[in-house]
Amino acid sequence: MKKLVLYCIALFFASNAIGQYYLRGEIKSDKNLPLQNVKIFVHSARTLFQSGNYGSFGFTVNKPYDSLTFSLEGFESKSVYVKTSDWLNVTLKTAADFASKQKQKLISVIKDYEQGSRYKWFTGDETYFQLVENDIVKTSKFPNTGFSLNVNKASYSNVRRFLNTKSRVPPDAVRVEEMMNYFNLYYQEPPPGDVFQIRSHMSVCPWNPQKQLLYLNINAKRLPLDKIPPGNFVFLVDVSGSMDDEKRLPLLKAGLQSLVKNLRDEDKVSIVIYGGTVAVWLQPTSGKDKKAILTSIEELNAGGDTPGESAIRLAYKVAENSFIPGGTNRVILATDGDFNVGETSEKALDELITKQKQSGVFLTCLGVGMGNFKDSKLQILAKKGNGNYAYLDDQMEAEKVLVKELTQTFYAVADDVYMNISFNPAMVKDYRLIGFDNKKDALADTDSDLEGGEIGSGNSTLAMFEITPTDQNNFTTGTSVADDIATLQLKYSLCNDTTTKNIIYKVKDDLVPFEKLDKDLRLATAVTMFALKLKQSKFFPDVDWNSILAIASRVCNRSDYLQNEFMTLLEKAQKIYPDKKKKNGK
């Protein structure tokens, strides 16, 4: 008995000794400026902390001495061995090559690009990748080009948000391929047994009669509802303080609840939250128990900081633990993208999510909010996570993404999908891919660097080239001796199968007047012109709004809510971006 008492006393003092050291200090630069968001790695506990707004920090540790590593982009990392009861003054030295590396990166990527001509856009703390538009390419020198077919649709709804608030749109927020593919136009079911169907059409370019437009349309098979595999969905919900707005967490809650109401018994849902802390809010629960899932979502409240990195790790772990072989395993990240604890840079998140996707779990990003919306972070996560990305600006968009287009959003039919196209120099003098623009800091644009993405069930993807025909093209169009315009190669792999499959398709010279094109293709053209004008593209002439409205009004289905809304957005944009007055005689 005496031994037991002594053991309990020893255990009591030992437990009280753990965590009794409070490590405090501040971090400054070599110019004596406080540094915030410095990562502080505690080696003994393998835990990551971060400095506050004025470079100060404070946290408990369980050892009297410990090793710490301090790191921040643009500064040399510093490791120290410290007495944890002492106040720490840490100075980080600016990396000698940081400024020069940044400058070289900007100059080497943008060739003959006039930075000074860009409009200065003030969007609060919102972040967008700066994009470099695809240039006009001489076919005789570079006949081959390639691009990924993993097209998101976030740009359209984000642009709509700006126009609805009577604001100009940041040019880099306009991603043309996402705009033209928002409506899922010109869909046709592939033949039985085929994953994809490819179609092409040629027409006169409506904004430059001397050029032609080549339309490429790739349709993915639609999975029958009774054959959709069971779903293992992990809702990763940002409940940090930045989500405390009616257009953020409440909107996400309503959207996710709409999704839950359409789940089947064989589906299951887990909820991981992050906001101050990271936790499993709801353990894997069958779609049969909708009441429990809906109640868990309803009880979510916003507050705290945003430890996105650790939350992503936990969500993937939950998904892996409840993994369904042959099923749809997906993390659904719902956030404004404002990560401020742990790994926060686009590069760090890129590396994190690239490792996590090896588990076979896909990722969907749902973005919300304005003022501090981090579009660039969500783009990175979706691309590297074998996933997709949507921006929810209102309840209608939430219903569209999470209910009406449920199978397109969550059920992939193919992965790592990308396209190579080889133009015929005898028929095409030069070409320009419209949209699918590269990030400013992208590496060399070669086919070997292409990274494809997933394509959802029943998805129609459009790509558009502006081409200049050769004399041979002009003379032989419509005749039996007309040569092919190009050869297209679609590469993809089936989900959970790394074997690459190929489809070869010959693009025929089937030029028709623009008015003879299918209505869906003409509407897609109007949306593309709308996007190019908002983007203030240097490749798009001074086409007036009335010309775009004329094309759209002839093909728009006014009984379709989204198409009718597009006409309204055109009219709003016309007021926000008035046409330039033309000089007399011009």
MODAHU-V357036 format. One record per pair of residues at least 12 apart in sequence whose ideal C-beta (glycine too) atoms are under 6 Angstrom apart, sorted by the first residue. I is the first residue (numbers start at 1). GAP is how many residues later the second one is. D is the distance in Angstrom with one decimal. If there is no record, write none. Layout:
BEGIN
I|GAP|D + I|GAP|D
END
This chain:
BEGIN
18|44|4.7 + 19|41|4.8 + 19|43|5.1 + 21|40|5.0 + 21|63|4.2 + 21|64|5.9 + 22|38|5.5 + 23|36|6.0 + 23|38|5.2 + 23|61|4.7 + 24|34|4.3 + 24|63|5.7 + 25|62|5.7 + 25|63|3.0 + 26|29|4.8 + 26|30|4.7 + 27|24|5.1 + 27|28|4.5 + 27|63|4.6 + 28|27|5.8 + 28|63|5.6 + 29|63|6.0 + 30|61|6.0 + 30|63|4.9 + 30|64|5.8 + 34|20|4.8 + 34|21|3.3 + 35|20|4.9 + 35|37|6.0 + 36|15|5.6 + 36|17|5.2 + 37|13|5.7 + 38|13|4.2 + 38|32|5.5 + 38|34|4.6 + 39|32|4.9 + 40|28|6.0 + 40|30|5.8 + 41|28|4.4 + 43|24|4.1 + 44|19|5.4 + 44|22|5.1 + 48|294|5.8 + 50|291|5.5 + 61|23|5.1 + 64|20|5.8 + 65|18|5.8 + 66|18|5.6 + 67|14|5.2 + 68|12|5.6 + 70|20|5.7 + 74|21|5.9 + 74|24|4.6 + 75|17|4.1 + 75|19|5.8 + 75|20|5.8 + 76|17|4.8 + 76|19|5.4 + 78|14|5.9 + 105|336|5.4 + 109|331|5.6 + 110|22|6.0 + 121|49|4.2 + 123|47|5.5 + 124|247|4.2 + 125|247|4.2 + 126|247|4.7 + 127|247|5.2 + 127|249|4.5 + 128|42|5.8 + 128|44|4.2 + 128|45|5.3 + 128|247|5.1 + 128|248|5.8 + 129|247|4.9 + 129|310|4.6 + 130|42|5.4 + 130|310|4.1 + 131|41|5.2 + 131|306|4.2 + 132|306|5.5 + 132|308|5.6 + 133|304|5.3 + 134|298|5.8 + 134|299|4.6 + 134|303|5.9 + 136|294|5.3 + 136|296|4.8 + 137|294|5.8 + 138|292|5.2 + 139|284|4.8 + 139|286|4.6 + 139|289|4.8 + 139|291|5.9 + 140|285|4.9 + 143|279|5.4 + 143|280|4.9 + 143|282|5.9 + 144|278|4.9 + 145|276|5.8 + 146|274|4.3 + 146|301|4.3 + 146|304|5.1 + 147|289|4.5 + 148|270|4.7 + 148|302|6.0 + 148|304|5.0 + 148|305|5.6 + 149|268|4.6 + 149|269|6.0 + 149|270|5.9 + 149|312|5.4 + 150|303|2.1 + 151|26|5.4 + 151|30|4.9 + 151|310|5.5 + 152|26|5.5 + 152|236|5.4 + 152|237|4.3 + 153|25|5.4 + 153|29|4.9 + 153|237|5.9 + 154|235|5.0 + 154|236|5.3 + 154|237|3.9 + 155|20|4.1 + 155|23|3.8 + 155|24|5.8 + 156|23|5.1 + 156|26|3.9 + 157|234|4.6 + 157|236|4.8 + 157|240|5.0 + 158|15|5.7 + 158|233|4.5 + 160|233|6.0 + 161|232|4.2 + 163|406|5.4 + 163|409|4.8 + 163|410|5.8 + 169|365|5.2 + 171|364|5.0 + 171|365|5.9 + 174|357|5.4 + 174|360|5.0 + 174|361|4.2 + 176|258|5.9 + 176|259|3.3 + 176|355|4.5 + 177|258|3.4 + 177|259|5.0 + 179|348|5.5 + 179|352|4.0 + 180|282|5.6 + 180|344|5.0 + 180|347|5.1 + 180|348|4.8 + 181|280|5.9 + 181|281|5.7 + 184|276|5.1 + 185|335|4.1 + 185|339|5.2 + 186|31|5.4 + 186|274|5.7 + 186|334|4.0 + 187|32|5.7 + 187|273|3.9 + 188|31|5.4 + 190|29|5.8 + 190|31|5.0 + 195|26|5.5 + 195|218|5.9 + 195|219|5.7 + 196|22|5.8 + 196|24|5.9 + 197|22|4.5 + 198|20|5.7 + 198|307|4.6 + 199|18|4.5 + 200|16|5.5 + 200|307|4.7 + 201|14|4.5 + 202|12|5.7 + 202|308|5.5 + 202|309|4.4 + 203|309|5.7 + 203|311|5.0 + 203|314|5.2 + 204|310|5.2 + 206|308|5.3 + 207|334|5.9 + 207|336|5.0 + 211|255|5.5 + 211|257|5.5 + 212|255|5.2 + 212|257|5.7 + 214|251|4.2 + 214|253|5.7 + 215|249|5.8 + 215|306|5.6 + 216|247|4.4 + 217|245|5.6 + 218|243|4.6 + 219|241|5.2 + 220|193|5.1 + 220|235|4.8 + 220|239|4.6 + 221|192|5.6 + 222|235|5.5 + 222|236|3.7 + 223|184|5.9 + 223|188|5.7 + 223|234|4.2 + 228|183|5.8 + 229|97|6.0 + 229|98|4.6 + 229|99|5.4 + 230|36|4.1 + 230|37|5.8 + 230|94|5.4 + 230|97|4.5 + 231|36|4.2 + 231|97|4.5 + 232|36|5.7 + 232|90|5.3 + 232|92|4.6 + 232|95|5.8 + 232|97|4.6 + 233|36|5.1 + 233|97|5.7 + 233|99|6.0 + 234|36|4.7 + 234|81|5.0 + 234|84|5.2 + 234|85|4.6 + 234|97|4.8 + 235|21|5.9 + 235|36|4.7 + 235|97|5.3 + 236|36|5.0 + 236|79|4.1 + 236|95|5.5 + 236|97|4.6 + 237|36|5.2 + 237|97|5.0 + 238|97|3.6 + 239|34|5.0 + 239|36|3.7 + 239|61|5.5 + 239|63|5.2 + 240|35|3.9 + 240|64|5.3 + 240|65|5.9 + 240|66|4.1 + 241|62|5.6 + 241|63|5.9 + 242|94|5.7 + 242|96|4.8 + 243|59|4.4 + 244|58|3.8 + 248|120|4.8 + 248|121|4.9 + 249|53|5.0 + 251|117|5.8 + 251|141|6.0 + 252|82|4.5 + 252|116|5.9 + 253|44|5.3 + 254|141|6.0 + 255|143|3.2 + 255|147|5.0 + 256|41|5.5 + 257|37|5.5 + 257|40|5.5 + 258|141|6.0 + 258|144|5.6 + 258|145|5.2 + 259|143|4.2 + 260|30|5.8 + 260|33|4.9 + 260|34|5.8 + 263|24|3.3 + 264|23|5.3 + 265|22|5.6 + 265|23|4.1 + 267|20|3.8 + 268|16|4.9 + 268|18|5.5 + 269|16|5.6 + 269|24|5.2 + 270|12|5.9 + 270|14|4.8 + 270|48|5.0 + 271|25|5.7 + 272|42|5.4 + 272|43|4.5 + 272|46|5.9 + 274|33|5.3 + 274|37|3.4 + 275|28|5.8 + 275|29|4.1 + 276|28|2.3 + 278|29|5.6 + 278|32|5.0 + 278|33|4.8 + 278|36|5.6 + 282|14|4.3 + 284|38|4.4 + 305|35|5.7 + 305|36|5.2 + 306|32|5.6 + 306|33|5.2 + 306|34|4.9 + 307|34|4.0 + 307|35|5.3 + 308|31|3.4 + 309|33|3.1 + 309|34|4.1 + 310|32|5.5 + 315|16|4.8 + 316|40|4.6 + 316|45|5.8 + 319|12|5.5 + 319|42|4.5 + 320|39|5.1 + 328|83|5.6 + 329|32|4.7 + 330|32|4.6 + 330|34|6.0 + 330|80|5.9 + 331|30|5.9 + 331|32|5.2 + 332|32|4.8 + 333|32|4.9 + 334|32|4.5 + 336|32|5.6 + 336|33|3.6 + 336|37|5.5 + 337|37|3.0 + 337|40|4.3 + 337|41|4.8 + 338|34|5.1 + 338|36|5.5 + 346|30|5.7 + 346|34|4.9 + 349|31|5.5 + 350|30|5.2 + 350|34|5.4 + 353|28|5.4 + 353|31|4.4 + 353|32|4.7 + 354|30|5.0 + 357|28|5.2 + 357|29|5.1 + 362|24|5.1 + 362|25|5.1 + 363|22|3.1 + 363|24|3.5 + 364|23|5.2 + 364|24|5.6 + 365|13|4.4 + 365|16|5.4 + 365|17|4.6 + 365|24|4.4 + 366|24|5.8 + 366|26|5.8 + 367|24|4.5 + 368|24|5.2 + 386|68|5.7 + 407|50|4.1 + 407|51|5.9 + 408|48|3.9 + 408|50|5.7 + 408|51|5.1 + 411|46|4.7 + 412|42|4.1 + 412|44|5.6 + 412|83|5.4 + 413|44|5.4 + 414|41|5.0 + 414|78|4.3 + 415|39|5.0 + 415|78|5.5 + 415|80|5.3 + 416|36|4.0 + 416|77|5.0 + 417|35|4.6 + 417|38|5.0 + 417|75|4.2 + 418|32|5.0 + 418|34|3.7 + 418|73|5.7 + 419|71|5.3 + 420|27|5.9 + 420|69|4.5 + 421|65|5.3 + 421|67|4.9 + 422|65|4.9 + 423|63|4.6 + 424|59|5.9 + 424|60|5.8 + 424|62|6.0 + 426|46|5.5 + 426|57|5.8 + 427|43|5.8 + 427|46|4.5 + 427|56|5.3 + 427|58|5.3 + 428|39|5.1 + 429|39|4.3 + 429|41|4.9 + 430|38|4.9 + 431|34|5.1 + 431|36|4.5 + 432|34|4.8 + 433|32|5.7 + 434|30|4.6 + 462|62|5.4 + 477|32|5.7 + 477|34|5.0 + 482|27|4.3 + 484|22|5.0 + 485|22|4.4 + 485|24|5.3 + 486|21|4.3 + 487|19|6.0 + 488|17|4.4 + 488|19|5.9 + 489|15|5.7 + 490|13|4.3 + 519|36|4.3 + 522|33|4.6 + 523|32|4.7 + 526|22|5.8 + 526|25|4.5 + 526|26|4.0 + 529|19|4.9 + 530|18|5.9 + 544|35|4.6 + 545|29|4.0 + 545|34|6.0 + 549|21|5.5
END
